[in-house]
Amino acid sequence: MTEAWLLFDEPSIRQAAGNPNGKSPLNLPDLNKIELILDPKRHLSITLRKASGLSGRRLKTFNLSGAQIRITDIIEDFSPLRNLRAFQRLEEDISMLKRNDWVLDDGNETE
């Protein structure tokens, strides 16, 4: 799911791909349909390659994993994702962990 969540911020995708001024259409999914993407990792990979503007030999040497990592550093505002139920659950889980001093309490304590 994480990869799908990265498909909402076109400027960040273009910057992560090393082509911030690119003009080729990326055809990003509507935010309300982003969680329905069947293979979000593949979709993100294709989108980053397209955003890079590279072709041929240069595209073959494109650092895809580096671009995937950079997106999370570049996106400054994840608030548009707060309308998505899965993202809301993630935030709730993180809040619970913070309240528990970052200890996961699964209810299965051993004596």
N, C-alpha and C positions, 0 to 999 in steps of 0.2 A: 504494500500500500504506500510505503514511503515514496517510492518513485512516482506514483500517480500524484501525490501531493506536490511534487516539484514541477508539475506541468502547468502551473497557473501564472507564472511570472515571466512573460516573454523577454523583457529586457535582461533579466538575470540569466536566462538560458543563453541568450546571445552573448552576453559578457563571458559566461563560463566557457562557451565554445570558442572564445577568442575572436569574435566578430561582432562587437557591440553595435556597429552601424549597418549590419546586414539587413537586406530588404526582402529576401526570399520568404514567401509565406510559410509559417510553421504549422498552421492549422491546429492550434491547440484546442483541446476539448473544452466545452462549457464547464464552468466550475461545478454546476449542479450534477454533471454527468461524469465527473472525473474519477469517482470511485467505481464506475462501471467498466473501466478499461480492463480488458481481459488479460493483457500481458504488459503491465505498466513499465517494467524494466526495459523491455524491447522497444516500447513506444518512446521512452525517454532517450534511449540510445539513438534511435532513428532521428528524433527531433534534434538532438545535439549535433549529429553529423550534418543534418540539413542546415542548422544554424551556423555551423562553422564556415559554410561557403566554400569548402574545399572540395576537390575532385581528384580523381586519379591517384597517383602515387602519394600526394600530400594527404589525401583523405585516409589512405591506408596507414599512415604514420600518426594520424590524429590520436591524441591521448584521451581516449574516451573515459577511462576511469578517473583521471585527473579532473576532467570537466564535470563529471557526476559529483565529485566531492566538492568542487568549487561552488556549485550552485547553492549548497546549504550555507556557505560562508557569505555569499553575495546577497541572497534574499534577506531583506531587512524587516519585512512586515509579513508575517504569516497569518495575520488576522482574517483575511478573506476565507481561510480554511475553517474558521470557527463555525461556519454554517453546516459543515459536514459532520455527520454523526460519529464516524470513526475517529476523526480528529478531536471531537469533544471528549470521547472516551479516553484518548491518549492524554489529554490535558487533565482529566479527572484522575487518571492513574498516577500521573506525575505529582499532582497535588497531594494525593494520598501518601505517596512515598516521601515527599517532603515533610508532611506532618508526622510521619513515623521515623524521622531522622534517616531517611533513605534505606530503611530496612523493609524488605518485602515480607509481609505477614500473610502467609497463605492459610492460616488457621490450623496448620498441622504441626503444632508444637510437640516436641519430644521431651519426655521427662527424664 
